[in-house]
Amino acid sequence: MKIIFDGSIFGDGGVRTGVFVVAWNILKELAQQEGIKLIVYTDVGKMPNTRVVLNNEFADYKCKILFENLAFIRFLSKLCRLLPQENLFWIKALKRIITFISYLYIFFSPRARKQLKDYDIFFSPDKMYPFVIKKEKGMKKFIFLHDTILYKFPEYYPQVHWYNYRTRNLINNMNGEDYYFANSLCTKNDFLKLAKKVSDKQITVVPLACDEKFRHHDEQQTKVLKKYHIPTDKKYIFSLCSIEPRKNLIRAVETFLEFVEKNRIKDMLYVLGGAEWNSFAEQFMQARNSNEKWEKYVIQIGYVEDMDLPYLYSKAQWFVYTSQYEGFGLPPLEAMSCGCPVIVSNNSSLPEVVGDAGILIPWDSDVEHIRAYEKYYYEDEFRHEMSIKALKQAEKFSWKNAGKIIINRMKEVIGEEASGCNC
């Protein structure tokens, strides 16, 4: 089976978004499989950065880039690399012109067309495939679907025009001929409602996974706690997310304060990872009518290094992620993989991820937030039971299994025999 993998996201300057992590792990699983010929596609302007990522992250697999061996494409790529790195309009416009020229060359070049004809499948981990691929009628196209957040909550993202356009372009071009993977049943159903030409059988659910480094740590984490200025003589609960309204962080913290004030609790803190402190403080002060007592109960630690996250999850009493909507919800899975009990919303994809291994509540219920906090705080045996359940639930998710589902579905589509699929 011969696959072209769209690695454009690797050329975005190394920004490791959630989609980057998904693409990285899927590419790794495909590259490890025998009987698969794999090559990476990217636009000419992203070739240099993509090559760096492939050399650093996939050196063992020796991944090649499609059209990289064509002299004119290499010339256009070098031309893009010589342009200033500033995010100026004229630079972006010039790169688009160069990319368009490369498309024309690929479309009319016999050598380029011959290379495309050699592959059975084009796989995109996050967006619509390019025009030069669309014209390849004999090639099967697969696209990975992540979420419909911009359709569900456009009021939260008025400034994200480019991403909104890309999402709408994807949905508008979804058709009855191509094939799709979705990270959850929730995401699959959301896209089926929006893309009227797509049938249920065209979308295959592929549950995501977290990195193998997310595992329970029993050893002392004092060094990590001190690194983030977390007191070692108090218990803490943990949240890791941005402050966008959909994440519901203001309510989660506000109800935590009601919980500690109501029960006169002195040994518990709320640790926030990832949120922008100044913006959060401003929003929270408005919500609390300028009551500053909250600062002694809340610690904002900002960006957390990947190697430290498993320790923070393992040490936390429980993890809170009561989002209004999630396409998949990777942080709760990371927490569960470390044996950390979780509180999540009972909406979107979160019940699929958590199952019965956590407390699921309505995202907008203050009463249920407080009740969940009290349940974990006062019932040690229950909290321990949920920790064990969390570990078992997390074992159901692996990148190996995700890769197996993707490969077997591709084989099924192109008529090869699929075996060992446990989807």
Sequence and secondary structure as in RCSB ss.txt:
>XXXX:A:sequence
MKIIFDGSIFGDGGVRTGVFVVAWNILKELAQQEGIKLIVYTDVGKMPNTRVVLNNEFADYKCKILFENLAFIRF
LSKLCRLLPQENLFWIKALKRIITFISYLYIFFSPRARKQLKDYDIFFSPDKMYPFVIKKEKGMKKFIFLHDTIL
YKFPEYYPQVHWYNYRTRNLINNMNGEDYYFANSLCTKNDFLKLAKKVSDKQITVVPLACDEKFRHHDEQQTKVL
KKYHIPTDKKYIFSLCSIEPRKNLIRAVETFLEFVEKNRIKDMLYVLGGAEWNSFAEQFMQARNSNEKWEKYVIQ
IGYVEDMDLPYLYSKAQWFVYTSQYEGFGLPPLEAMSCGCPVIVSNNSSLPEVVGDAGILIPWDSDVEHIRAYEK
YYYEDEFRHEMSIKALKQAEKFSWKNAGKIIINRMKEVIGEEASGCNC
>XXXX:A:secstr
 EEEEE GGGGSTT   HHHHHHHHHHHHHHT TT EEEEE  GGGHHHHHHHHHHHSGGGT EETTTT HHHHH
HHHHHHHS  S  HHHHHHHHHHHHHHHHHHHH HHHHHHHHT SEEEESSS   HHHHT TTSEEEEEE   HH
HH GGG TT HHHHHHHHHHHHH  SSSEEEESSHHHHHHHHHH TT  GGGEEE      TT     S  HHHH
HHTT  TTSEEEEEE    GGG HHHHHHHHHHHHHHTT  SEEEEEESS HHHHHHHHHHHTTT GGGGGTEEE
EES  GGGHHHHHHHSS EEE  S  SS HHHHHHHHTT  EEEESSTTHHHHHTTSSEEE TT HHHHHHHHHH
HHH HHHHHHHHHHHHHHHTT  HHHHHHHHHHHHHHHTT        
